[in-house]
């Protein structure tokens, strides 16, 4: 009896999981209750703080003749830090009130998260029906970067969905259409521009050109609409990292953040950071080249997202949604124990234990825990797996019918000398001969295509609520 084929997107169901709908319903209800209790007691809700920054900026720009980069949330030193095209894309918020904008932002993040899950593991989850999607929703609700993205009202999931739309196109043989998502994401926030470098490493010249052209066109449009804001951003704001936040703040889980906490209260060495970033980029180029050589697009995108988090000067915890493609790769390769341990750490908010003091060996290890996870995944994430185990993105295989082969011309046998019966035909049947009668038929298997000085309110609900009254010192 042939064993059932393993599903490449998710681990197969084990006997420990309930087999009946009633058992699955009870498990999901139990997990939902646990998630609700956890979310209400352990994690820290951010009161849509970043979305309030976006909304206040757009409202001042559209209704009060304000300038994009002059607006600050009352009582704070927080203002808009993204390129002008990001403000232009958020302009519809000027038509609605704050609470409506929050509701729309929540719905957009939900839709983006659904798209991300579908692109990475959706068809695999579909095998388990509602149960698979319910389990995924519970797990993602506990994941700190996802929680923070929702409660801050951030745009990370929207950008991830845009970038992964190009992953879907490349992985499903539609590469000629790829590049638009990456280009738009890069115009909204600069970090996703590294994915253009990934396309260049993969020698996808057309997709890289499309992405670059879309980013340039969007930036030019913003410069036409808001020339003063564009001039200020590209000549001043872009180079002022203090507008984004303190490098040594514990939420900064980039290489620069590690060095800043080591050097505190002094300034980190720019030369050391540049060297470390260069080494990381070299590792990324090497490992990504291996991934794209085997057409392992999910691993290539995962490695690029990991690298973006490491080399960016500031990578807040909510930016780590870029680790989600790496978890999809771990699940596909059955690295369940590793995925489970890393996932558990990223749910605990453990780095906040060193919010006040990151000195000492424990501070070095604990306050940078998420950075170590990102670096470890960059170094050891499985890539270049065999074709049979490759497609995390499962699609309907379009059967490729083998081209008809012309029958070999019949050759008359010499008189008195028996010859084999020729049965070569376009149907691909084996010729009669010694193998006849074995029941074997040759067949062609279908193939697929191939911020400012003030600390950001991220450590506790009390700090978040008191931030607008008494901003903590830098």
LINRA-V38369 format. One record per residue. N is the residue number from 0. RES is the residue in one letter. PHI is phi in whole degrees, -180 to 180 (* if undefined). PSI is psi in whole degrees, 0 to 359 (none if undefined). NEAR is the number of other C-alpha atoms within 10 Angstrom. Layout:
BEGIN
n:N res:RES phi:PHI psi:PSI near:NEAR
n:N res:RES phi:PHI psi:PSI near:NEAR
END
This chain:
BEGIN
n:0 res:X phi:* psi:128 near:3
n:1 res:X phi:-74 psi:135 near:4
n:2 res:X phi:-71 psi:144 near:5
n:3 res:X phi:-64 psi:141 near:6
n:4 res:X phi:-66 psi:135 near:7
n:5 res:X phi:-71 psi:147 near:10
n:6 res:X phi:-89 psi:124 near:18
n:7 res:X phi:-73 psi:344 near:21
n:8 res:X phi:-87 psi:325 near:26
n:9 res:X phi:-136 psi:158 near:24
n:10 res:X phi:-65 psi:147 near:15
n:11 res:X phi:-69 psi:155 near:14
n:12 res:X phi:-65 psi:134 near:11
n:13 res:X phi:-97 psi:161 near:8
n:14 res:X phi:-61 psi:341 near:7
n:15 res:X phi:-74 psi:341 near:6
n:16 res:X phi:-82 psi:145 near:10
n:17 res:X phi:-62 psi:144 near:14
n:18 res:X phi:-101 psi:344 near:11
n:19 res:X phi:-101 psi:156 near:8
n:20 res:X phi:-62 psi:324 near:11
n:21 res:X phi:-66 psi:316 near:10
n:22 res:X phi:-64 psi:320 near:12
n:23 res:X phi:-66 psi:321 near:18
n:24 res:X phi:-62 psi:316 near:15
n:25 res:X phi:-64 psi:321 near:12
n:26 res:X phi:-65 psi:316 near:17
n:27 res:X phi:-65 psi:319 near:18
n:28 res:X phi:-64 psi:321 near:14
n:29 res:X phi:-65 psi:316 near:12
n:30 res:X phi:-65 psi:320 near:16
n:31 res:X phi:-62 psi:317 near:18
n:32 res:X phi:-63 psi:318 near:13
n:33 res:X phi:-64 psi:318 near:14
n:34 res:X phi:-64 psi:319 near:17
n:35 res:X phi:-62 psi:315 near:14
n:36 res:X phi:-65 psi:316 near:12
n:37 res:X phi:-62 psi:314 near:13
n:38 res:X phi:-66 psi:327 near:15
n:39 res:X phi:-80 psi:342 near:11
n:40 res:X phi:-118 psi:317 near:10
n:41 res:X phi:-92 psi:303 near:12
n:42 res:X phi:-68 psi:168 near:20
n:43 res:X phi:-114 psi:125 near:21
n:44 res:X phi:-90 psi:142 near:22
n:45 res:X phi:-104 psi:1 near:23
n:46 res:X phi:59 psi:36 near:18
n:47 res:X phi:57 psi:35 near:18
n:48 res:X phi:-60 psi:312 near:19
n:49 res:X phi:-67 psi:324 near:21
n:50 res:X phi:-66 psi:327 near:20
n:51 res:X phi:-65 psi:326 near:20
n:52 res:X phi:-64 psi:313 near:21
n:53 res:X phi:-60 psi:312 near:25
n:54 res:X phi:-64 psi:316 near:25
n:55 res:X phi:-63 psi:321 near:22
n:56 res:X phi:-64 psi:312 near:26
n:57 res:X phi:-66 psi:319 near:25
n:58 res:X phi:-63 psi:316 near:23
n:59 res:X phi:-66 psi:322 near:17
n:60 res:X phi:-70 psi:316 near:19
n:61 res:X phi:-84 psi:327 near:17
n:62 res:X phi:-113 psi:344 near:9
n:63 res:X phi:-128 psi:19 near:9
n:64 res:X phi:55 psi:30 near:9
n:65 res:X phi:-83 psi:168 near:14
n:66 res:X phi:-103 psi:145 near:15
n:67 res:X phi:-55 psi:315 near:29
n:68 res:X phi:-96 psi:10 near:21
n:69 res:X phi:-97 psi:340 near:13
n:70 res:X phi:-72 psi:137 near:20
n:71 res:X phi:-129 psi:140 near:16
n:72 res:X phi:-60 psi:130 near:18
n:73 res:X phi:-51 psi:132 near:12
n:74 res:X phi:83 psi:2 near:11
n:75 res:X phi:-132 psi:179 near:17
n:76 res:X phi:-112 psi:25 near:18
n:77 res:X phi:-94 psi:134 near:24
n:78 res:X phi:-143 psi:189 near:23
n:79 res:X phi:-77 psi:134 near:25
n:80 res:X phi:-123 psi:359 near:22
n:81 res:X phi:-89 psi:167 near:19
n:82 res:X phi:-60 psi:160 near:23
n:83 res:X phi:-58 psi:328 near:31
n:84 res:X phi:-63 psi:329 near:24
n:85 res:X phi:-62 psi:316 near:22
n:86 res:X phi:-63 psi:321 near:23
n:87 res:X phi:-63 psi:320 near:18
n:88 res:X phi:-71 psi:338 near:12
n:89 res:X phi:-92 psi:2 near:15
n:90 res:X phi:-57 psi:328 near:17
n:91 res:X phi:-58 psi:342 near:14
n:92 res:X phi:-63 psi:338 near:22
n:93 res:X phi:-67 psi:344 near:18
n:94 res:X phi:-89 psi:351 near:12
n:95 res:X phi:-129 psi:169 near:13
n:96 res:X phi:-82 psi:172 near:11
n:97 res:X phi:-61 psi:313 near:16
n:98 res:X phi:-66 psi:324 near:10
n:99 res:X phi:-67 psi:321 near:12
n:100 res:X phi:-63 psi:322 near:20
n:101 res:X phi:-64 psi:316 near:21
n:102 res:X phi:-63 psi:317 near:12
n:103 res:X phi:-66 psi:319 near:15
n:104 res:X phi:-61 psi:320 near:20
n:105 res:X phi:-63 psi:316 near:18
n:106 res:X phi:-65 psi:320 near:13
n:107 res:X phi:-64 psi:320 near:17
n:108 res:X phi:-66 psi:322 near:22
n:109 res:X phi:-62 psi:316 near:15
n:110 res:X phi:-65 psi:319 near:15
n:111 res:X phi:-65 psi:318 near:20
n:112 res:X phi:-65 psi:320 near:21
n:113 res:X phi:-61 psi:319 near:16
n:114 res:X phi:-65 psi:318 near:19
n:115 res:X phi:-61 psi:313 near:22
n:116 res:X phi:-63 psi:318 near:21
n:117 res:X phi:-65 psi:317 near:18
n:118 res:X phi:-65 psi:320 near:20
n:119 res:X phi:-81 psi:312 near:26
n:120 res:X phi:-140 psi:13 near:24
n:121 res:X phi:-57 psi:305 near:21
n:122 res:X phi:-60 psi:330 near:20
n:123 res:X phi:-70 psi:318 near:23
n:124 res:X phi:-63 psi:328 near:21
n:125 res:X phi:-61 psi:335 near:13
n:126 res:X phi:-62 psi:330 near:15
n:127 res:X phi:-97 psi:3 near:15
n:128 res:X phi:66 psi:212 near:11
n:129 res:X phi:-60 psi:329 near:14
n:130 res:X phi:-63 psi:317 near:17
n:131 res:X phi:-64 psi:316 near:17
n:132 res:X phi:-69 psi:325 near:20
n:133 res:X phi:-66 psi:317 near:20
n:134 res:X phi:-62 psi:317 near:18
n:135 res:X phi:-62 psi:319 near:15
n:136 res:X phi:-63 psi:318 near:16
n:137 res:X phi:-64 psi:316 near:18
n:138 res:X phi:-65 psi:319 near:16
n:139 res:X phi:-71 psi:330 near:19
n:140 res:X phi:-66 psi:336 near:20
n:141 res:X phi:-88 psi:343 near:21
n:142 res:X phi:-73 psi:116 near:22
n:143 res:X phi:-56 psi:314 near:23
n:144 res:X phi:-59 psi:323 near:24
n:145 res:X phi:-70 psi:316 near:25
n:146 res:X phi:-56 psi:312 near:21
n:147 res:X phi:-66 psi:323 near:26
n:148 res:X phi:-61 psi:318 near:23
n:149 res:X phi:-69 psi:311 near:26
n:150 res:X phi:-78 psi:340 near:19
n:151 res:X phi:-82 psi:340 near:22
n:152 res:X phi:74 psi:35 near:26
n:153 res:X phi:-80 psi:173 near:23
n:154 res:X phi:-109 psi:7 near:21
n:155 res:X phi:-59 psi:315 near:24
n:156 res:X phi:-67 psi:326 near:27
n:157 res:X phi:-64 psi:318 near:20
n:158 res:X phi:-67 psi:319 near:22
n:159 res:X phi:-62 psi:319 near:24
n:160 res:X phi:-64 psi:320 near:23
n:161 res:X phi:-61 psi:314 near:23
n:162 res:X phi:-66 psi:317 near:26
n:163 res:X phi:-71 psi:342 near:22
n:164 res:X phi:-62 psi:326 near:20
n:165 res:X phi:-73 psi:327 near:25
n:166 res:X phi:-60 psi:315 near:24
n:167 res:X phi:-61 psi:317 near:21
n:168 res:X phi:-64 psi:316 near:15
n:169 res:X phi:-67 psi:319 near:23
n:170 res:X phi:-75 psi:344 near:22
n:171 res:X phi:-109 psi:18 near:19
n:172 res:X phi:77 psi:19 near:13
n:173 res:X phi:-112 psi:35 near:13
n:174 res:X phi:-60 psi:337 near:16
n:175 res:X phi:-66 psi:341 near:13
n:176 res:X phi:-98 psi:358 near:14
n:177 res:X phi:-78 psi:157 near:25
n:178 res:X phi:121 psi:334 near:31
n:179 res:X phi:-66 psi:314 near:22
n:180 res:X phi:-61 psi:314 near:23
n:181 res:X phi:-64 psi:319 near:32
n:182 res:X phi:-63 psi:316 near:30
n:183 res:X phi:-65 psi:317 near:27
n:184 res:X phi:-62 psi:320 near:25
n:185 res:X phi:-68 psi:329 near:29
n:186 res:X phi:-75 psi:331 near:26
n:187 res:X phi:-79 psi:320 near:25
n:188 res:X phi:-149 psi:132 near:18
n:189 res:X phi:-66 psi:328 near:16
n:190 res:X phi:-53 psi:317 near:18
n:191 res:X phi:-62 psi:353 near:24
n:192 res:X phi:-61 psi:340 near:21
n:193 res:X phi:-63 psi:337 near:16
n:194 res:X phi:-70 psi:338 near:24
n:195 res:X phi:-65 psi:321 near:23
n:196 res:X phi:-61 psi:323 near:14
n:197 res:X phi:-63 psi:319 near:21
n:198 res:X phi:-64 psi:324 near:22
n:199 res:X phi:-67 psi:319 near:16
n:200 res:X phi:-61 psi:324 near:19
n:201 res:X phi:-81 psi:359 near:21
n:202 res:X phi:59 psi:33 near:13
n:203 res:X phi:-93 psi:75 near:17
n:204 res:X phi:-62 psi:319 near:15
n:205 res:X phi:-64 psi:312 near:16
n:206 res:X phi:-63 psi:319 near:24
n:207 res:X phi:-64 psi:320 near:24
n:208 res:X phi:-66 psi:318 near:18
n:209 res:X phi:-62 psi:314 near:20
n:210 res:X phi:-61 psi:315 near:27
n:211 res:X phi:-64 psi:317 near:21
n:212 res:X phi:-65 psi:318 near:16
n:213 res:X phi:-64 psi:315 near:21
n:214 res:X phi:-62 psi:317 near:25
n:215 res:X phi:-66 psi:318 near:16
n:216 res:X phi:-65 psi:318 near:15
n:217 res:X phi:-64 psi:320 near:22
n:218 res:X phi:-67 psi:321 near:22
n:219 res:X phi:-66 psi:321 near:17
n:220 res:X phi:-62 psi:316 near:15
n:221 res:X phi:-64 psi:323 near:21
n:222 res:X phi:-66 psi:327 near:16
n:223 res:X phi:-71 psi:320 near:11
n:224 res:X phi:-76 psi:318 near:14
n:225 res:X phi:-132 psi:74 near:17
n:226 res:X phi:-63 psi:320 near:14
n:227 res:X phi:-66 psi:316 near:13
n:228 res:X phi:-64 psi:321 near:18
n:229 res:X phi:-65 psi:317 near:22
n:230 res:X phi:-61 psi:316 near:13
n:231 res:X phi:-65 psi:318 near:14
n:232 res:X phi:-65 psi:310 near:19
n:233 res:X phi:-77 psi:342 near:12
n:234 res:X phi:-104 psi:342 near:10
n:235 res:X phi:-134 psi:299 near:10
n:236 res:X phi:-61 psi:322 near:20
n:237 res:X phi:-59 psi:326 near:15
n:238 res:X phi:-93 psi:357 near:10
n:239 res:X phi:-100 psi:91 near:14
n:240 res:X phi:-68 psi:341 near:16
n:241 res:X phi:-65 psi:338 near:14
n:242 res:X phi:-67 psi:333 near:19
n:243 res:X phi:-85 psi:319 near:22
n:244 res:X phi:155 psi:173 near:22
n:245 res:X phi:-71 psi:133 near:21
n:246 res:X phi:-62 psi:325 near:27
n:247 res:X phi:-85 psi:1 near:26
n:248 res:X phi:-62 psi:138 near:24
n:249 res:X phi:-63 psi:337 near:28
n:250 res:X phi:-72 psi:344 near:28
n:251 res:X phi:-80 psi:99 near:28
n:252 res:X phi:-103 psi:46 near:31
n:253 res:X phi:-109 psi:174 near:31
n:254 res:X phi:-60 psi:321 near:25
n:255 res:X phi:-63 psi:323 near:26
n:256 res:X phi:-65 psi:319 near:28
n:257 res:X phi:-60 psi:312 near:25
n:258 res:X phi:-65 psi:323 near:20
n:259 res:X phi:-66 psi:321 near:22
n:260 res:X phi:-70 psi:328 near:24
n:261 res:X phi:-67 psi:321 near:18
n:262 res:X phi:-84 psi:348 near:14
n:263 res:X phi:-56 psi:138 near:14
n:264 res:X phi:-88 psi:8 near:9
n:265 res:X phi:-82 psi:186 near:10
n:266 res:X phi:-98 psi:141 near:13
n:267 res:X phi:-70 psi:153 near:19
n:268 res:X phi:-74 psi:124 near:12
n:269 res:X phi:-68 psi:328 near:11
n:270 res:X phi:-67 psi:318 near:9
n:271 res:X phi:-65 psi:318 near:12
n:272 res:X phi:-63 psi:317 near:19
n:273 res:X phi:-63 psi:321 near:14
n:274 res:X phi:-66 psi:314 near:11
n:275 res:X phi:-62 psi:319 near:17
n:276 res:X phi:-64 psi:321 near:20
n:277 res:X phi:-64 psi:319 near:13
n:278 res:X phi:-62 psi:315 near:13
n:279 res:X phi:-62 psi:319 near:21
n:280 res:X phi:-65 psi:324 near:17
n:281 res:X phi:-66 psi:316 near:12
n:282 res:X phi:-62 psi:317 near:16
n:283 res:X phi:-60 psi:314 near:22
n:284 res:X phi:-62 psi:318 near:20
n:285 res:X phi:-66 psi:310 near:12
n:286 res:X phi:-72 psi:324 near:23
n:287 res:X phi:-69 psi:323 near:26
n:288 res:X phi:-61 psi:321 near:21
n:289 res:X phi:-64 psi:319 near:19
n:290 res:X phi:-66 psi:314 near:22
n:291 res:X phi:-73 psi:334 near:21
n:292 res:X phi:-62 psi:327 near:15
n:293 res:X phi:-96 psi:13 near:17
n:294 res:X phi:56 psi:33 near:23
n:295 res:X phi:-92 psi:78 near:26
n:296 res:X phi:-69 psi:326 near:26
n:297 res:X phi:-63 psi:316 near:27
n:298 res:X phi:-66 psi:321 near:28
n:299 res:X phi:-63 psi:315 near:30
n:300 res:X phi:-67 psi:322 near:25
n:301 res:X phi:-63 psi:313 near:25
n:302 res:X phi:-62 psi:323 near:29
n:303 res:X phi:-69 psi:320 near:28
n:304 res:X phi:-64 psi:320 near:28
n:305 res:X phi:-62 psi:316 near:27
n:306 res:X phi:-65 psi:319 near:25
n:307 res:X phi:-58 psi:319 near:24
n:308 res:X phi:-66 psi:325 near:27
n:309 res:X phi:-76 psi:317 near:25
n:310 res:X phi:-90 psi:344 near:21
n:311 res:X phi:-63 psi:139 near:18
n:312 res:X phi:-57 psi:324 near:20
n:313 res:X phi:-131 psi:124 near:24
n:314 res:X phi:-129 psi:94 near:22
n:315 res:X phi:-66 psi:161 near:21
n:316 res:X phi:-56 psi:321 near:24
n:317 res:X phi:-70 psi:345 near:25
n:318 res:X phi:-72 psi:344 near:24
n:319 res:X phi:-76 psi:10 near:27
n:320 res:X phi:-62 psi:343 near:23
n:321 res:X phi:-68 psi:354 near:25
n:322 res:X phi:-83 psi:348 near:21
n:323 res:X phi:-59 psi:318 near:22
n:324 res:X phi:-61 psi:328 near:27
n:325 res:X phi:-66 psi:322 near:27
n:326 res:X phi:-67 psi:326 near:23
n:327 res:X phi:-63 psi:321 near:22
n:328 res:X phi:-65 psi:316 near:27
n:329 res:X phi:-61 psi:319 near:23
n:330 res:X phi:-65 psi:318 near:21
n:331 res:X phi:-63 psi:324 near:23
n:332 res:X phi:-90 psi:11 near:20
n:333 res:X phi:63 psi:27 near:16
n:334 res:X phi:-87 psi:62 near:15
n:335 res:X phi:-70 psi:321 near:15
n:336 res:X phi:-66 psi:315 near:11
n:337 res:X phi:-62 psi:314 near:13
n:338 res:X phi:-61 psi:319 near:16
n:339 res:X phi:-65 psi:318 near:14
n:340 res:X phi:-66 psi:313 near:10
n:341 res:X phi:-65 psi:320 near:17
n:342 res:X phi:-61 psi:316 near:19
n:343 res:X phi:-61 psi:318 near:15
n:344 res:X phi:-64 psi:319 near:16
n:345 res:X phi:-75 psi:356 near:20
n:346 res:X phi:-98 psi:348 near:19
n:347 res:X phi:-90 psi:346 near:14
n:348 res:X phi:60 psi:32 near:20
n:349 res:X phi:-63 psi:330 near:15
n:350 res:X phi:-64 psi:337 near:22
n:351 res:X phi:-72 psi:349 near:18
n:352 res:X phi:-63 psi:337 near:14
n:353 res:X phi:-108 psi:30 near:18
n:354 res:X phi:-61 psi:317 near:16
n:355 res:X phi:-87 psi:330 near:10
n:356 res:X phi:-150 psi:113 near:13
n:357 res:X phi:-107 psi:22 near:24
n:358 res:X phi:-83 psi:167 near:15
n:359 res:X phi:82 psi:173 near:10
n:360 res:X phi:-65 psi:319 near:9
n:361 res:X phi:-65 psi:323 near:11
n:362 res:X phi:-67 psi:320 near:18
n:363 res:X phi:-62 psi:318 near:16
n:364 res:X phi:-77 psi:311 near:17
n:365 res:X phi:-75 psi:317 near:18
n:366 res:X phi:-69 psi:342 near:28
n:367 res:X phi:-111 psi:21 near:25
n:368 res:X phi:-56 psi:319 near:20
n:369 res:X phi:-70 psi:328 near:23
n:370 res:X phi:-66 psi:319 near:24
n:371 res:X phi:-63 psi:322 near:18
n:372 res:X phi:-63 psi:314 near:18
n:373 res:X phi:-62 psi:315 near:24
n:374 res:X phi:-65 psi:318 near:20
n:375 res:X phi:-62 psi:319 near:12
n:376 res:X phi:-65 psi:321 near:20
n:377 res:X phi:-60 psi:321 near:23
n:378 res:X phi:-80 psi:324 near:15
n:379 res:X phi:-123 psi:7 near:9
n:380 res:X phi:-62 psi:129 near:19
n:381 res:X phi:-63 psi:132 near:17
n:382 res:X phi:-137 psi:163 near:26
n:383 res:X phi:68 psi:34 near:20
n:384 res:X phi:-71 psi:162 near:16
n:385 res:X phi:-60 psi:157 near:11
n:386 res:X phi:-58 psi:325 near:11
n:387 res:X phi:-64 psi:331 near:7
n:388 res:X phi:-105 psi:8 near:15
n:389 res:X phi:-76 psi:308 near:22
n:390 res:X phi:-72 psi:98 near:25
n:391 res:X phi:-66 psi:324 near:27
n:392 res:X phi:-86 psi:103 near:22
n:393 res:X phi:-89 psi:130 near:21
n:394 res:X phi:-133 psi:165 near:13
n:395 res:X phi:-67 psi:118 near:9
n:396 res:X phi:-69 psi:129 near:11
n:397 res:X phi:-88 psi:107 near:10
n:398 res:X phi:-60 psi:131 near:11
n:399 res:X phi:-100 psi:111 near:11
n:400 res:X phi:-76 psi:125 near:11
n:401 res:X phi:-61 psi:142 near:13
n:402 res:X phi:-63 psi:141 near:9
n:403 res:X phi:-60 psi:139 near:10
n:404 res:X phi:-108 psi:134 near:11
n:405 res:X phi:-69 psi:140 near:9
n:406 res:X phi:-66 psi:143 near:11
n:407 res:X phi:-67 psi:140 near:10
n:408 res:X phi:-64 psi:139 near:8
n:409 res:X phi:-69 psi:134 near:10
n:410 res:X phi:-112 psi:124 near:9
n:411 res:X phi:-66 psi:131 near:9
n:412 res:X phi:-74 psi:147 near:10
n:413 res:X phi:-63 psi:148 near:8
n:414 res:X phi:-57 psi:129 near:6
n:415 res:X phi:79 psi:3 near:6
n:416 res:X phi:-119 psi:115 near:7
n:417 res:X phi:-69 psi:146 near:9
n:418 res:X phi:-130 psi:161 near:11
n:419 res:X phi:-68 psi:149 near:11
n:420 res:X phi:-80 psi:122 near:10
n:421 res:X phi:-84 psi:125 near:15
n:422 res:X phi:-131 psi:27 near:15
n:423 res:X phi:-68 psi:126 near:17
n:424 res:X phi:-146 psi:171 near:14
n:425 res:X phi:-69 psi:347 near:12
n:426 res:X phi:-80 psi:351 near:12
n:427 res:X phi:81 psi:19 near:16
n:428 res:X phi:-73 psi:147 near:13
n:429 res:X phi:-73 psi:145 near:17
n:430 res:X phi:-70 psi:147 near:15
n:431 res:X phi:-65 psi:142 near:13
n:432 res:X phi:171 psi:208 near:12
n:433 res:X phi:-60 psi:331 near:8
n:434 res:X phi:-84 psi:353 near:11
n:435 res:X phi:-63 psi:143 near:11
n:436 res:X phi:91 psi:351 near:8
n:437 res:X phi:-81 psi:346 near:7
n:438 res:X phi:83 psi:3 near:8
n:439 res:X phi:-85 psi:134 near:10
n:440 res:X phi:-128 psi:124 near:11
n:441 res:X phi:-71 psi:139 near:10
n:442 res:X phi:-143 psi:158 near:12
n:443 res:X phi:-103 psi:115 near:10
n:444 res:X phi:-71 psi:142 near:10
n:445 res:X phi:-63 psi:144 near:11
n:446 res:X phi:-125 psi:148 near:11
n:447 res:X phi:-97 psi:167 near:16
n:448 res:X phi:-63 psi:103 near:11
n:449 res:X phi:-44 psi:none near:12
n:450 res:X phi:* psi:181 near:19
n:451 res:X phi:-52 psi:176 near:18
n:452 res:X phi:-66 psi:330 near:19
n:453 res:X phi:-67 psi:148 near:21
n:454 res:X phi:-72 psi:143 near:25
n:455 res:X phi:-79 psi:142 near:26
n:456 res:X phi:-76 psi:74 near:23
n:457 res:X phi:-121 psi:0 near:22
n:458 res:X phi:-97 psi:332 near:22
n:459 res:X phi:-162 psi:162 near:16
n:460 res:X phi:-63 psi:324 near:15
n:461 res:X phi:-64 psi:316 near:11
n:462 res:X phi:-64 psi:321 near:18
n:463 res:X phi:-66 psi:318 near:20
n:464 res:X phi:-74 psi:333 near:14
n:465 res:X phi:-91 psi:357 near:13
n:466 res:X phi:-64 psi:317 near:17
n:467 res:X phi:-72 psi:341 near:16
n:468 res:X phi:-87 psi:315 near:11
n:469 res:X phi:-141 psi:86 near:12
n:470 res:X phi:-58 psi:134 near:18
n:471 res:X phi:-68 psi:151 near:15
n:472 res:X phi:-68 psi:155 near:7
n:473 res:X phi:-71 psi:none near:12
END
